[in-house]
Amino acid sequence: MTVHHCVYSVSFGDCDPAGIAYYPNIFRWVDTTFHDWLRQFGGHAALCTQLGAAGLGLMDATARFRSPLHDGDSLTVTMTALSWSKRSLTLRYAGRVGDRLAIEATETRGIFMPVDGRLTAGTTDALQTLVIPAA
């Protein structure tokens, strides 16, 4: 299931000479796709204001290189799943050049709430209500 997608133009510096994507670039493409998805709901800052949160922060991330990327490739990064738990949201991503899988990634994010001068993971129910349309 496609939740959201973004298209990126791969440039010379995004990969090594063998076409292996540098992991920071994979994480940049994934993070940018996440924030682009949030824009339809007002964006990160607006959602955090509505939730009383300091941020929708990263708790865990993984990335997998699957096939070469080259200068000029059109990489479509698709958010393919949202898995909700009480205090986190897990997102899955697939990056393709045409039909070929080039990268995969997973992020787990929390809603960081200020409590007594510290940040703690808040519950996800309010965020879920804001970003998942009623059936």
N, C-alpha and C positions, 0 to 999 in steps of 0.2 A: 504494500500500500504506500503510495506516495503522499507524504504529508506536505512537503515543500521541496523546492529545488532551486539551485543557482547554477549559472554557467560561468566558467572561468577560462580565460585564455592562458594556457601554460606557456611560460617564457623560459628562455635559455637558463636562467639561474635557479629555476624551481627544482631541477633534477641534476644528478651527476651525469657524466658522459654516457653511461650505460642506460640512462633513462629512469633510474631509480629516484623516486621523489624524496626530497629531504623531508624528514618527519615534521620539522616545524612548519613547513608549507602545508602538509596534510592537515595539521591542527588549525592553521590559519583558514584554510578553505572551509573546514567543518564549522569553526567558530563563526565565521562570516555568514555561513548558511543559517546557523541558529539565530543570529541577530537579525538577519533579513526576514526570517519567519516571524520574529517578534514584532516587526514593524506593522504588520496588519492589525495588531492589537494595541498599537500606540507606541511600541518600542520598549526597550529595556528600562529606561528611566521612568517612563510613565507607568509601566506595570509595577515597578518597585514602589513608586509613590502610592499607587492604589493599594498595594499589599502592606505598606509600612515596612518594607524590606530594605536592607542595605544593598542587596544584589542577588541575582540568580547565578550563583557561583558554581564553578567546576569542582566536583568532589573526586572524580576519577575520569581518566580518558585512556583509550587505547587506539592504536592506528595500525593498519596492516597494508603493506605494499603488495599488490597483486600482479601488476604487469606494467611495462615501461610507459612512461610519459615523455613526450618530446616537445621541443619548441614549436609553438603554433597549434598544438592539440587543443581541441575544445573539450574541456572536462566538465561534465554535468554532475554536480554533487547533489544527491537526493537524500532528504531525511526520510527514512523508510519506516520508522516505528517510534511510538511514544509508549513507554511503560511506566505507569505511575505506581509509586508506593507511598506510604504515609509521609515520609520525609525526603523523598527524592524522586527525580524524573530521569529515566534513562532513555537516551535518544540513539538511534542507529542510523548510520549513513553509508551510502555506496557511491563511489565516484566512477563514472564510466566515460570512455571515449567511444562514442557510437554504442554498440552493444557490448563492448569489451570492458570487463571489470578491471579497474586500475588501482583503486584504493577502497578500503573499508575502515570505518571508525565507529567507536562507541563513546558516548559521554554520559556521565551521571552528574546531574546538577541538583543543587539544593537551593532552597529559598532562605537566605541568611538574614535573620532577624536580630536587631539590637535588643538585648535583654541585660539589664544591670551593667551596662558598660562593656558587654562582651557580645560576640556574634554567636548565634546558635541556629541550627537547622530548624526552620519552622515547618509546619504541615503544608502539604501541597494542595489541599482541597480548594482553597480560594483561587490559586493560580489555575487549577484545572477548570474551574468555573468560568474564568476569564478567557481561556484560550480554546476550549472545546465547545462548539456550538450545541445548544440543546437539541435533542432529537425531536 
